[in-house]
Amino acid sequence: MKKLCCALLAMLPLTAFAYPIDVQKNLNGMKIDYETYATDSDIGSIQVANYGDVDADCKAVFSNGPEAPRTRKLEVPAGKHKNVTAKFSRDIIKLRIVLTCTPK
């Protein structure tokens, strides 16, 4: 029993903690898809893919609690994808992203 407890305690540092990411999207009828990533404890990122026939102008607003929101603008050509990241000065507990895309 002691060996089992020691083995479990030794494996605790191996577990990784990923914070939740909520995305609110305003796509205006465009064929846009996204995927979020918890890059680091203080960095969040989103990959935006455009599956439509029209280029898109997108804006991603990253919010992490009491810190000022970080706004990233990106142009996503038709049939392509782009990544944007935001770094915060504190560890992220819950990341909120508002993604707004309009046709170009």
ABEGO torsion letter per residue (X at the ends): XAAAAAAAAAAAAABBBBBBBBBBBBAGGBBBBBBBBBABAABBBBBBBBABABBBBBBBBBBBEABBBBBBBBBBBBGBBBBBBBBBABBBABBBBBBBBBBX
